[in-house]
Amino acid sequence: MRKIFTLCFMLLATASFSQTIDELKEEKSKKQDSLDAIQGRIDDLQKQIDEFPGWKFGAFGTIGASFSEFNNWYGQGTPNNSSGNITITANPYAKLDREKYFWYNTAKINLSWVKFDDKDDPTDDDSFREANDVFSVTSLFGYKLTETLAASTLAEYRTTLINNFNDPGYLDVGVGITWTPVDGLIVVVHPINYNFVFADNDAIFESSLGAKVVANYSKSFGNLDFNSNLSAFISYEDSNLSNWTWINSLSYKVWKSLGLGFEVGLRDNKQEAVNFAYGNWDPMGTEPEPDFDNVDNDLQVYTTFGLSYSF
């Protein structure tokens, strides 16, 4: 009899425990549905805030640094050395959107320094030297003709900051049409544009009249932020004076505003290729003087990967 009583008690306790677990799971499900509904309303409010006309400011980019010190580490070619790498990229923006007009201002900065000091070589350079050096700022103003088309004017300046500032430097100023077919995409076509070029070597670098085409696409997919910017100048006077730059940036948020970032930049500029070859040309050697006909215009490429930030 006692065994039967004990068995009945255990079955009753198990049934009560299972019922309690099911009730807790049901309660959790109800609360989760409530949280999802609240989060949905929060997302809707944030979307309204993002779409509200007015100034919007922000920035994202990557940062990275590494330092090392070796003493008597005989297993490597230079047992006594110190090395380091510092990289900073930034993509700040300030955008104003009104019913009849807009004004978009953006900048792109990519700077890095590296050093490798061989302590056993007294002639070795032990300082940080520039590695990446990219700077550009763009200002686009448009008067809306329709919901997706606007008469616009653009000014864009590109140069380097650490070394050879404004040598060369490029300033594009022009007028034309801006098309915004979907959210996040801006296409600028300016058939009237003057490309001012500033450089010490005016025998290679030359300003000219041409067309300016800019396409920028910015989008967020959950924790992933993506930005792609293509800027091209097509010279009416000489194709050797044309140039384009295409930069793509990715940032994945891991915790709050911090995450991982990647950036790749491509550029085609014949004037810069000839100028670089001329700077390394030996007049006493057998190679001919570099010019637009005998210099290969190799594609310029840079990549950056590191810790990302956004705000």
ZILINBEL-V931506 format. One record per residue. N is the residue number from 0. RES is the residue in three letters. SS is DSSP state (H for helix, E for strand, - for the rest). PSI is psi in whole degrees, -180 to 180 (NA if undefined). Layout:
N	RES	SS	PSI
N	RES	SS	PSI
//
This chain:
0	MET	-	-41
1	ARG	H	-36
2	LYS	H	-40
3	ILE	H	-39
4	PHE	H	-43
5	THR	H	-42
6	LEU	H	-42
7	CYS	H	-39
8	PHE	H	-41
9	MET	H	-40
10	LEU	H	-40
11	LEU	H	-41
12	ALA	H	-40
13	THR	H	-42
14	ALA	H	-40
15	SER	H	-40
16	PHE	H	-43
17	SER	H	-40
18	GLN	H	-40
19	THR	H	-43
20	ILE	H	-44
21	ASP	H	-40
22	GLU	H	-41
23	LEU	H	-41
24	LYS	H	-40
25	GLU	H	-42
26	GLU	H	-40
27	LYS	H	-42
28	SER	H	-41
29	LYS	H	-43
30	LYS	H	-37
31	GLN	H	-40
32	ASP	H	-38
33	SER	H	-42
34	LEU	H	-41
35	ASP	H	-39
36	ALA	H	-42
37	ILE	H	-43
38	GLN	H	-36
39	GLY	H	-42
40	ARG	H	-37
41	ILE	H	-44
42	ASP	H	-39
43	ASP	H	-41
44	LEU	H	-41
45	GLN	H	-38
46	LYS	H	-40
47	GLN	H	-39
48	ILE	H	-44
49	ASP	H	-34
50	GLU	H	-7
51	PHE	-	131
52	PRO	-	143
53	GLY	E	-179
54	TRP	E	138
55	LYS	E	132
56	PHE	E	149
57	GLY	E	177
58	ALA	-	152
59	PHE	E	161
60	GLY	E	-164
61	THR	E	150
62	ILE	E	147
63	GLY	E	148
64	ALA	E	143
65	SER	E	141
66	PHE	E	142
67	SER	E	154
68	GLU	E	125
69	PHE	E	135
70	ASN	-	122
71	ASN	-	36
72	TRP	-	84
73	TYR	-	-13
74	GLY	-	-9
75	GLN	-	166
76	GLY	-	-35
77	THR	-	92
78	PRO	-	-20
79	ASN	-	104
80	ASN	E	161
81	SER	E	140
82	SER	E	162
83	GLY	E	159
84	ASN	E	131
85	ILE	E	129
86	THR	E	135
87	ILE	E	125
88	THR	E	146
89	ALA	E	142
90	ASN	-	72
91	PRO	-	156
92	TYR	E	154
93	ALA	E	117
94	LYS	E	134
95	LEU	E	129
96	ASP	E	115
97	ARG	-	176
98	GLU	-	-39
99	LYS	-	-15
100	TYR	E	168
101	PHE	E	161
102	TRP	E	109
103	TYR	E	129
104	ASN	E	126
105	THR	E	159
106	ALA	E	155
107	LYS	E	127
108	ILE	E	130
109	ASN	E	108
110	LEU	E	141
111	SER	E	152
112	TRP	E	142
113	VAL	E	154
114	LYS	E	148
115	PHE	E	108
116	ASP	E	112
117	ASP	E	108
118	LYS	-	-19
119	ASP	-	-3
120	ASP	-	102
121	PRO	-	-18
122	THR	-	0
123	ASP	-	145
124	ASP	-	116
125	ASP	-	13
126	SER	-	164
127	PHE	-	136
128	ARG	E	149
129	GLU	E	143
130	ALA	E	-58
131	ASN	E	142
132	ASP	E	88
133	VAL	E	131
134	PHE	E	132
135	SER	E	149
136	VAL	E	137
137	THR	E	138
138	SER	E	121
139	LEU	E	123
140	PHE	E	134
141	GLY	E	142
142	TYR	E	120
143	LYS	E	123
144	LEU	-	-39
145	THR	-	-172
146	GLU	-	-28
147	THR	-	-9
148	LEU	E	144
149	ALA	E	143
150	ALA	E	131
151	SER	E	160
152	THR	E	143
153	LEU	E	143
154	ALA	E	128
155	GLU	E	131
156	TYR	E	132
157	ARG	E	138
158	THR	E	-164
159	THR	-	157
160	LEU	-	-44
161	ILE	-	-45
162	ASN	-	144
163	ASN	-	45
164	PHE	-	128
165	ASN	-	25
166	ASP	-	79
167	PRO	-	162
168	GLY	E	144
169	TYR	E	131
170	LEU	E	116
171	ASP	E	131
172	VAL	E	125
173	GLY	E	176
174	VAL	E	155
175	GLY	E	-135
176	ILE	E	142
177	THR	E	134
178	TRP	E	129
179	THR	-	78
180	PRO	-	-35
181	VAL	-	164
182	ASP	-	127
183	GLY	-	-13
184	LEU	E	128
185	ILE	E	122
186	VAL	E	122
187	VAL	E	126
188	VAL	E	109
189	HIS	E	100
190	PRO	E	-17
191	ILE	E	106
192	ASN	E	136
193	TYR	E	129
194	ASN	E	100
195	PHE	E	129
196	VAL	E	127
197	PHE	E	123
198	ALA	-	153
199	ASP	-	-36
200	ASN	-	83
201	ASP	-	-1
202	ALA	-	-22
203	ILE	-	-48
204	PHE	-	134
205	GLU	-	136
206	SER	-	155
207	SER	E	163
208	LEU	E	141
209	GLY	E	-158
210	ALA	E	147
211	LYS	E	130
212	VAL	E	125
213	VAL	E	133
214	ALA	E	125
215	ASN	E	131
216	TYR	E	122
217	SER	E	132
218	LYS	E	148
219	SER	E	132
220	PHE	E	89
221	GLY	-	-119
222	ASN	-	2
223	LEU	E	124
224	ASP	E	134
225	PHE	E	137
226	ASN	E	130
227	SER	E	129
228	ASN	E	122
229	LEU	E	126
230	SER	E	119
231	ALA	E	142
232	PHE	E	126
233	ILE	E	110
234	SER	E	136
235	TYR	-	-17
236	GLU	-	-39
237	ASP	-	129
238	SER	H	-24
239	ASN	H	-17
240	LEU	H	-3
241	SER	-	159
242	ASN	E	159
243	TRP	E	153
244	THR	E	133
245	TRP	E	117
246	ILE	E	130
247	ASN	E	131
248	SER	E	137
249	LEU	E	140
250	SER	E	124
251	TYR	E	118
252	LYS	E	126
253	VAL	E	-42
254	TRP	E	115
255	LYS	-	-118
256	SER	-	3
257	LEU	E	148
258	GLY	E	-150
259	LEU	E	140
260	GLY	E	148
261	PHE	E	139
262	GLU	E	137
263	VAL	E	133
264	GLY	E	138
265	LEU	E	143
266	ARG	E	145
267	ASP	E	117
268	ASN	E	103
269	LYS	H	-36
270	GLN	H	-42
271	GLU	H	-36
272	ALA	H	-44
273	VAL	H	-41
274	ASN	H	-40
275	PHE	H	-44
276	ALA	H	-38
277	TYR	H	-38
278	GLY	H	-23
279	ASN	-	10
280	TRP	-	137
281	ASP	-	109
282	PRO	-	-23
283	MET	-	-3
284	GLY	-	-169
285	THR	-	-13
286	GLU	-	142
287	PRO	-	161
288	GLU	-	129
289	PRO	-	138
290	ASP	-	-177
291	PHE	-	-18
292	ASP	-	-27
293	ASN	-	7
294	VAL	-	130
295	ASP	-	132
296	ASN	-	80
297	ASP	-	147
298	LEU	-	130
299	GLN	E	133
300	VAL	E	140
301	TYR	E	150
302	THR	E	146
303	THR	E	135
304	PHE	E	136
305	GLY	E	-166
306	LEU	E	132
307	SER	E	161
308	TYR	E	157
309	SER	E	148
310	PHE	-	NA
//
